[in-house]
């Protein structure tokens, strides 16, 4: 996820663009850049680091121009660096981009054959060269952009500037957000409203497959065939602060609702739906490594550790390879029984967690092949791994990890199918069934998220309690742990996750009418057993909140409150069952008035021991 801004009008463009980038910094912050059209020509400045580092660079210059583009990056292809930062330039054409171009390698090869030279590792740079190539073939600016976007596959929100057409900017939208702002003798476009609101409330959210040709006085819209479209901006009554969170109250809530998109983006160009196959060459686990594997070992902390615990069930079920899961802070101080027949998988959203990094280094030292699952491109853990599978969840700002967790799970499903197929443990038919299931998940989550009000009412019912027990069996056990972690870390309420079968070995002594017990009771191998546990709790006046996907009433009849999950193969239930638990924790915290996005004593990335 990146932030893009374009301005054309009566004022100096640079300060407006820099202010817009600062307001979009939550969308990505590993590098940034600007392009301003001045009387002396096109000036492009790019800098690795935060916006403040770019401001430091341009602050010492006089860059006067009333047309410009700006970009703050969340790297997907090519590490954060000055040369990979946007805008990207080809002659007099400059481009900024948010999204992923899936066919950029073939386009880059075609352009190289036509004499183009590339300076960056990014997919975006090929767009600038493609447009320049069409212009050199004699096509006018607008037609050159249209012809180019019709050759792209993937997701792209673009801003394009052509120095030889100084009186216009072009914006293009396909599967990445783009908003147009309409001012007086000035117009602005951006990835999101916060960059626009200080200048105008009159906005239009572009649709996929559309191109806007923008001058200081006018905005024209076209579809990708070049046919004109109506331009109907609306007046929005929303403050810049509210807009930064997309209208949500907290980043945590926004990120919970971003999960369908995060999962779609993480599966993109890895799950080949037509062929019913997984393309995971980037994991670096070929048949030779697979057949030599005797064990897989997850090392991680916190929520990422819970992803590893869930991954154990997934990978053992799909591949038959034994899986261990270690808390990284424990692993780093033990004598590790890993070697070249072990695959160590380090899971880390930030890619900077000190304990996980230390565990990874120890595993490597003992000869283990190391793969990491990270959400930050070129982070330390990613760089020190033999291979990395990036989750494309976009920046996760809230301390409580939500969309990164489900993106980690999706990545583990893809990896398990990849290895299972390579070992011949999963037939082509079974892989097709798994892939069909994965593809339904974003829409099932959308359906589930529409029932947020039900979680609000459950939260109102239970926010006053001070102790919770979260219980699950099988693959729902790590979900219970993660649900409990969410509640305790943002609402400061004591919550403990436990394997449901274990309550008779101790925790049931705690159960009484003041102890809400959350059950994840989904259809599957141990459904009858979890029902028995619910009866045991019920018999001791425990308050039961159940999350179930059984349409029958037996679970509901045992519950004081319940939430109905969409039905899905038990192996895939964690991706769904964790989301109402995230929302329950979030709304209890809101009721309790805690600082949801920055809970006390916690940091987003624990880079110290
Ligand atoms: C999760 O909500 C917490 N913020 C925390 O447990 C986190 O998962 C843990 O610190 C690991 O962080 P990482 O994924 O960036 O390595």
Boltz pocket constraint, residues with backbone or C-beta under 6 A from the ligand:
constraints:
  - pocket:
      binder: B
      contacts: [[A, 301], [A, 302], [A, 303], [A, 304], [A, 347], [A, 348], [A, 349], [A, 350], [A, 351], [A, 352], [A, 353], [A, 356], [A, 398], [A, 399], [A, 400], [A, 401], [A, 402], [A, 489], [A, 603], [A, 604], [A, 605], [A, 606]]
      max_distance: 6.0
